[in-house]
Amino acid sequence: MTDSDPLLVVLKSCFGFDSFRPLQREIVEDALSGKDVFALLPTGGGKSLCYQLPALARRGGLTVVVSPLIALMKDQVDALQAAGAPATFLNSSLEAGEARARLRALHQGEYRLLYVAPERLMLSGFLEDLASWKVNLVAIDEAHCISEWGHDFRPEYRRLADLRRLLPKVPLMALTATATERVRKDIVEQLDLREPRVYQASFNRPNLTYRVIPKQKPFDQLLEFLKERPLDSGIVYCHSRKTADSLAERLAASGIEAASYHAGLEPEQRSRRQEDFLRDETRVICATIAFGMGINKPNVRFVAHYDLPKNVEGYYQETGRAGRDGLPGDCLLLFGAGDVVKYSMFIDQKEDLDERRVARAQLQQIVHYAESSRCRRAELLGYFGEAFPESGCASCDNCLSPREVFDGTLAAQKLLSCVYRIKEKSRFSVGLAHVVEVLTGADTEKIRRWGHSELSTFGIGKEHTRPQWAQIGRELVRLGLLSQSSEKFSVLELTEEGKRALASRRKVTLTRPSAVAVPKAKRAGHISCDEGLFQRLRRLRKRLADERDVPAYIVFSDAALREMARDLPRDLAAFARVSGVGEKKRREYGAAFLAELARLDG
């Protein structure tokens, strides 16, 4: 770094970093030159810095950040203030007197960054104020919220479409961590971005390890997973509020500091439980998808899915909350056929035909991911249209412990033949569950009514359980031998390839589910250091954070502490070279951490 590069000077002095992450510099330079920008950066990819640094690099003026959640605003402002940056927020959490004081300071030009909710931004009186504050940039964070095609659509975001008309000379920056091509186009159109510079980073999160195991005794499986990580903080996603509550209670009774989080709690309860999690008072949050976007805790070390996610995009977004500090994170999915059946029933209850089709297609995609024997990373990236160039990622269960394959020709012939015979007799197709019941010789009202007990395939599959047959059926769908409709009642059909396989009796190779633990391997993002010293530094950080009434990561990230425990800086100059140590943090915390590092005993 040299003084001749003003952006690097600001980056180091304020944020404590010596270099930019991929695409950050380009986005910052475009923002400073007044261009509209669309930035698609993965969770943990450094989105916030793309608008924070331009605000601090300018000599004056204001950057307005549109943020959807109060907690997210407070978190970012706390972090900026800790780094010495003049930032504030305006939202409904403030007392009237405090809000007026911040407005006065804005009129006096005391702030460089202002965080607001979309509802506040679009108030007529507020827009008049903006005109007098010399706004240099409006950054719309979590921009996917503006699109009705996104996974987290918020109607109030639609009002932002008026920004271009109301602030015609102010450049806009739209940022999101995940969006399909349809959502991206909708964002650009809704915001009327003018010839935007478009940036898209890789969706790959190399520091995350992905693992899917068969759901057998889920509580015991989860408890074992948590006890292997006694010092780590994480999130467990559940399908329902009831499951989140009961799971948190059972974990607490088993000695795990756990709490639930969902939309059914009172606002004060949600706020308190979120704060306890951010401050490391609660180690595990059992949550519905309501716990998500506003969580900016960088040292979440694991994300577990107790139930099957609704879709691949949501799964990617949720697992992306692990390892945002760049250190290793673990992603566990407990997968069981029961979840598939349960979700299918929910989908069948939807009245809107298009909704049913979309939901069923999304269910099939996440089931395909869960049951695939391919590299998990390749599957995830492929969903977003990104090829994974390597033969294996060395950081998922399928790459680290390849699943056992077997000659499934006989099983495939039985199931394909059963589908064919049912269609031949009844002149209509049926779902996988019914095919499995015929194969295993079940005595059901439908089998009797439709005469399917008379078929040659009735009862020929008793060597496998019903869940095993269901898994085989879904794998045949994945292999293209069967197709599964996305109508209200999902039915199976032989594909042309399936008809050829049935007629030729060609070999079909299938995979067995595996519950084998992922072996230990060198993890991407891991920083080797003295673990005892790292824990001492964590305790010091927690004490300093509590004194300042902020979450621990506001003081320093886990990555910064690991660098300290590895490099053992002995003076302020060496301490300043640690990643994340800016000028203000060096002055405020340097002496305390150097003293702890100088101790020879623990």
N, C-alpha and C positions, 0 to 999 in steps of 0.2 A: 504493500500500500504506500502511495506517495501523496503528498499534499497537493499535487497537480491534478488529482482525481477527486473533485469535490463530492461526488456521490459516495465514493468509498470512505471519505472522511466522515460524512454524516452516518453512514452505515456502521462504522466502528465506534464513533463517539457516542452515538445514541443507543444503538442496538447491540454493540459488542461483537459484530461479525466482521471478518476480514474479506469475505467474498460473497457474491450473490449466488442464490440458487438458480437453477435453469429458468430462463425467460424473465427473471425479475428485472434485470437491468433494462432489457428492451422495453418492457411494459412501463417502467418508471420514466425512461427517456421519452416515450410517446406521450405519457401523461403530462410531462413538463412542457412538451411542445404544443399542447392543446389539442391533441387528437382524441377522438372517441376510441375506446378500447373494449373489446370483449375478451375476457381471460377465463379459460377453463383450466383450473389447476386442482390437482387432487388434494384431499384433506391432508394437512401436514405439509403442503407444498409451498407455504409462505405467501398465501394470498394477501393477508393483511398488510404486509410490508409494501406491496405494490402501490397502495394509495397513502400509506403513512409516511414513507420516505419522501415522496414528492412534496407533501405538505410541509415537511421540516426542511427540505432543501431550498424552498422558495424564501425570499426575503420577507414576504408578507402575504396577506390574504388568508382565506379560510377554505379548508376541504370539508365538505359535508358528506358524512357516511350514513347511508340509509341501512339500518339494521333491524331485523324483525323481532328481536327478543331483548327484553330489559336486561336479563342476565348477561347476554352476550355483549351488550354495550358496556355495562359496568366492568366486566372482565377486561375488555380491551383498554378502556380508559385507565383502570388501575395499573395495567402493565405499562402503558405509555407514561403515566405520571411517575411510576417507579423508575423509568428510564430517563426522566427529566424533560419529557415532552409536554407542552401546554395543550392539553386535551380535556374535553368535558362531554357530557351528554345531557339531553333533555328528554324526560319521559314522565309517565304518571307516577313513578315511585317517589318523586321529589315533593317535599313540602312547598307550599306556594312561595314562601319567603326565599328559600334556596333557589327555586326556579327563577325568581325575579333577579336575584343576585347574579346568576349565571348569564341571564340575558343582558344585564348591564355590562358585564365583563365582555360579552360578545360585541356589544356596540362600541366598546373601547378598544377592540382589537387585541384582547389579551390571549385569545386561543387560536391555535392553528388547525385543530381538528374538532369537529362537532359531530356527535353521533345522535341520530334521531330515528324515530319510527316513521313509517310512511304516512300514517294518519296525521302526525304532528307536522310533517314537512309540507303537506298539501293544504293546510289551513291558510285561508286568505291573508290574515294578519301576519302569519309567519313568513309567507312568501314575500311580503313587503319588506320585512326585516332582512331577509336574505339579500335583497337588492342593495342594501346599504352596507353589507358586510364584506364586499369584494370576494365573492365566491370564485375560487379558481378551478374547482373540480367537484363534481357530485359522483360519489362512488356508491353503487348499489350492490351491497353484499348479499349473498344467498339469492342471486338474481333468478334462479329457477323458480322462485316463489311467484314470479309474475306470470308464469305459463300454466294454463289449465291442463296442459299435458304432462306437467311435472309431478314428482312424487310428493311434493309438499306445497301445493298451490294455496295461496292466500289471497282472497279477493281484494283486500286493501292494497295489495301491490299493484293491481290494475290501474289505480289512480296515478301511478308514476308515469303512465303514458303521456300525461300532460306536461311533463318536465321540459321537453324540448320546446314546446310553445311558450312556457312561462319563463324559461331561462335559455333563450335561443343561442347566446354566445358562450355558454358554459359547457365545456366538454364533459361527457359522461363516461364512466367506467363501470361495466357490468362484470361481476365476478361470481363464479359458482364452482363447486367442487365436483359436481356430477350432473350430466345432462345428456340426453340422447340427441341425435341430430334434429329431430322434430322440435325439441325444447329449445335448442340453440337458435334455430331460425325464428321461433316465436319470440324469444327474448329480444333479438335484434329488431324485429318488426315492431313489437310493442313499444320499445323505447325510442324508436325512430333514430337509431344510431346512424351517424353520417359517415359512410365509407370507413367503418371501424377497422382498426388493426386487430386481427383475431389471433389469439395465442392459445394453443392447446398443448399442455404438457402430457407426458405419459401418465396413464392411469396406474401404472405399476407402483406398488409399495413394497420394495424389496425387503424391508425390515419386518414385514408381517409373515407369520407362518400360518398356513391354513390347514385345518384338520376337520374331517367329518367322521363321526363314529356312529354305529347303529345304536339307536335309543332302546335300551333294555331296562335298566333300573336307573332312570335319569337322575334322581336325586343323589344316589350313591356315586354315580359317574361324575356329576358336577362337584360333589363334596371332595372326591379324590383329586380332581383337577385343582380345586382351590387350595387344598392342603399342601399340594406340591409347590404352591406359590404363597407362602405365609406372609410375605411382606409386600405383596403386589396389590395394586388397586385395579378394579375392573368393573365392567358392566355385564349383567346377565339379562338378555332380552327374552321376554315372555309374550305369549299371544294375548293373554287376558289380564285384566286387573286382579281377578281372583287368584290366578296363578302367581302373579308377582307378589301379592300379599302373603300367601301361604308359603311360598318358597323363601321369602325373606325371614319369616317367622321360624321356619325349620332350620335355616342356616344359622340364625342367631342362637337358637337352642343348641346348635352343634359347635358353638364357640367362634363363629365367623361374624365379624362386625358388618351386619347387613341391614339394609332398609329397602322398602319398596318405593316406587315412584310411578305415578300414572295420573291421568286427567281426572280421576274420581276423587282425588285428595283435595282438601281445601287449599286455596292459593298459599296461605301462610305455611302449611305443611310442606307443600312442594318446594317452596323457596328455602325453608329450613333444611330439608333433606338434601337438596342440591348443594347448598352452602356447606353442609357437613361433609359431603363427598369431595367437594373442591378443596376443602381444608384438611383432608386426610383424617377426619374424625370417623368417617364411615368408609370401610374398605371396599365393600361390594354394594352396588345398586342393582336391585331386581326391578326391571322396568319394562313398560310397554314402549311402543315407538314414540310415545309422547316425550320421552327423555332422549333428546337428540341434538337438534341443531344448535341450541344455546350452550352446549357443553364444550368448553374450550380447555379442558384439562389435559395438558400435554403428556403427563406421566401415567395415563391409563395403559396398563401393561397387558391387559387381556380383554377380549369381548367374547362372551359365550352366548350362543343361541340355544335356549332351553327348548324352544319350539321352532318349527320351520318358518323362516321369513316368508313374506307374501310374494316377494319378487327379487330378482337378482340385483336390480338397482338399489333397492332398499338395503339388501344384505351388504353390498359394497359400501354404501354410505355408513352403515352401522359398524361394520368391522373397521372402517377407516378411522374410527374414534380411538383406536389403539395405536400406540407408538407414534403420536404426533411430534414427539421430541426427537425422532430419528432413531431411538433405541429400539431393540427388538420388542415385538408385540405378538401375542398368541391369539388366534381366532379359532374357536371351537364351535362346531355345529353338531347337535344331537339330532339325528335323523331317524324317524320311524314312520312306517306305513300308516299308522294311526293318524298322524298329522295330515297326511295327504287326504285320507278319507274325510276328516273333519273339515278341512278347507274346501273340499269338493262340495260338501253339504251346504256350507255357507254360500258358496258361489251359486249353487242351484236355487237358492232362495232369492237371488237378485232378480228384480222384475225387468230391468232394462237389458235387452238382448246384447247390445254392444258392450255393456259393462261385463256381462257374463263371458263374452268371447275374450275380452282383454284379460280378465282375471284368470280364466282357465289357461290361456296361453302363458301368462306369467307364472302360474303354478307349475305348468309343465317345464318351463325353463329352469326354475329353481330346483325342481326334482331332478331334472337332467344334470344339473351341477352337482347335487348331493350324491347321486349314484354313479357319476362318471368315474372311470378309472384313469382318465387323462390328467395331466398336470392341472391342478386347481387354478393356478395363476394364468395359464393359457386359456382356460375356460372363461375366467372372469374378464380378462382383457379382450378376448374374442367377442364377448357380449357387447363391448363398447367399440367394436370395430378395429381393435388394435391387435396386431400380430405379436406373439411372443417369440422372439427369434431363437431362443435357446431350446435344446432338446429336453431339458428338465430344470426346474427352478431350485431344487435342493432345499426347498423350504415349504413343502406341503406333504401331507401324508402319502399321496399317491406317488410322489417322486422319492421320498425317503424310505417308504415301506410299500413298494409296489404290490398291488392286490393280486391274490392268487387267481389264475385263469384256469378254466376247465373246459372240457369238450361238452358243450351244451346242446349238441345236435339233437339228441333224443328229446330233451325237454322242449327245445324250440319246435320240433316237429309236432309234439303233442299239443302245445299251446296254439300254434298256427292252424293245425288241423281242427282244433276245437272251435276257433273263431270261424273257420270256413264252414263246418258242419252246422253251427248255429244259424248262420246266415242262409245256408242252403235250405234248412228245414222251415225257418220262420219268415224268411224274406225280409228280415230287418236285422240291424246290428245291435249289439248290447255292449255294456261297459265292461271294464276289466274285472270288476268284482264278481259279476255274474259268470264270466268265463272261468274264473278261478273256482267258483262254487260248483260248476259243472265238472271241471277236472277232478276235484276232490270228492265228488259224489255227495254233495250236500242235499238235504231234503228241505227245499224251500217252496213256498207257495208259487213263485214264478216258474221254477223248474217243473213243477207238476202241471201248472196251467198251460205252459208252452210245450209240454211234452219233451223237454230236454233230457229227461232221464232215459229216454229211448235212444239217444244218440250213442254211436260207437265210442265216442270220447268221454262219456259219462263215467266218472270214477277211475280213469286211467292214470291219474296223477297223484295217487296217495303217498308216493315216496317223498313228496315235499309238503311243507306246511303252506297254508294260505298266504302268509306274508312272503314266503320264499317264492311262490308262484307269482305274486304281485310284483315282486322285484324283477323276476325274469321277464314278465310282461312289459314292464317299463323299460328294461334294457333292450328288448326287441323293438320298441318304439324308437329308442335312441339309435339303434343300428339301422333304422329305416325299413325293417321288415313289416312293421305295423304302423298305422297312422292313428292318431287319437284326435277326435274332433274337439272343437272348443265351443260347441253349442251348450244349451242348458243341460242336456244329458250327454255326457262325454261317452262316445262309443268308439269301439275298435273296428278298424277295417284292414284287411290285407292290402299291402301295397303291391305294385307290380313286382318289385324285388322280392317281397315276401311270398308271392305266388310262385316265382321261379325257385326260391329256396325250398318251398314245400314240395314242389314237383321233382326237383333234382336231388333232394335229400343231402344237399351240400353241407359241409361242416360249418357249424356255428360255434364260435368261441365266446364264452361268457365269463364274467368275473364274480368272485364271491365277496360279500361285504367283509371288511376287516376291522377288528377292534384292537389291532396291534398298536402299541404306543409308538409315537414318533421318536426315533433315536436322537440322542443329543448330538448336535453338530454345531459348527461355528456359525453364528447368526449374523446376518447383515445388520450393520448398525451397532454391534456390540462393542463396548469400550472396556477392555480389561483393566482392572485396577485393584487396589487393596480393598476388599469388600468390607472389612471391619472399619476402615477409615471412611469409606463411602457412607456407611450407616451413621457414624459419628457426625459427618457433615450434614446428613439429612436431619438429625436431631437439632443441630445448631440452626439450620435453615428454618425448621418448624418453630423454634423459639423466637427467632427474629421476625418471622411472618406473623406469629400471634401477637407480638408486641405492636406490630403495625396494622393489625386487623385486616390482613390480606391472605389469600391462599399461598401456600408455600412456593408454588412454581413462579409466582410473581417475583420472588427474591432471586432464585436461580432455578434453571431446569435441572433434571436429573443428569442430563448429558454434561452440563457444566460441572456439576459435582463430581462426576466420574473423571472428567479431565483433570480436575484438581487432585483427586486421589491417585491419579496415574502420574501426573507431571510434577507434583509436589512443589509448587511455586513458593519461593522463600522471601520475595520482596514484592512491592507494588507493581514494579515494571513487569515482572514475570506473571503476576496475578492478572494484569491487564491483557495478557496474551490468551487467556482462557476464553473460549467461545462464549459469547453472551455477556461478557463483562464490559459494559460501556463506562463512560466517565463518571456518571453519577453513582453507579453501583460500585465502582472501584473506591470512590470516596466514602460511601456509606457503609460498605460491608468488608472492605479489604482487610482492615486491622483484625476484625473478629475471625475471619476465615484463615488468615495467615497464622494467627495464634493457635487455632485448632490444628492446622497442618504441622505446626512446629512441635506439637506434643509428641513425645516418643512412645508413650504408653496410652492405652485406651481405657 
